[in-house]
Amino acid sequence: MQPLIRAAVFIAVAGTLFACSPKAEPEAEPEAVAETAPAPEADPAANDNMMEACVITMTEPEPIRVTTYWDAASRMNQSDSPSSARSVYWASAEEKASFTRGSSAGQLNIRCTSRSSPRISLSISAHTSTEQEVPLGAGEYPIVGNAQGALQPGQFLASSVLFDQYRIDPTGGTLTIDRFDMDGVRGSFRIEGTEAGANGGDVRLEGTFDIPCRGGPTEGACESSRSLSR
């Protein structure tokens, strides 16, 4: 009998040990790698230093609209500002004395640039005019492109325009100035042109601008103390 008892005890103990043994943990599945979305471009309108300067719309060959901004923080180096305006009227006597022949100030130069999509680079300038042809005040002026030959007094030149994926050669248009004083310049423009290239189609742009004069380079005589708010 003892052998039978010992065998029964052995089986019972073995069963108990087997029942208490921890189950093997299943292998952990590898964690999925989360895709990193590209960081969105900063919205210029969210920056307190930025002020809406130009609103430009392409109507042909497709509708595209873009807003550009004037940067108060970069007014002492206007080349850093997305959009700007310059005029010889805004220069102090000392600044005028330092101008060289062909100075980029001229009677009026308007630049509308956007560094975010859709991108745009547009400049309209009357650098051959005098104050008789482009006086300080409201007025309407013809816009011409490089293909029209030498810029005549009273005309504004629109050089090659970059707008989104288009490179545009302007052929004509009109600049309308509603306000041009020692505070800044405001108005609108219409530009017709053709897309650069052998098979370039017709392009039409319309835009508005409102850009202040606030004491940047060649702006020593402007009303630079006014508030940014309109």
Disulfide bonds with the S-S distance in Angstrom:
Cys54-Cys112 2.16
Cys213-Cys222 2.42
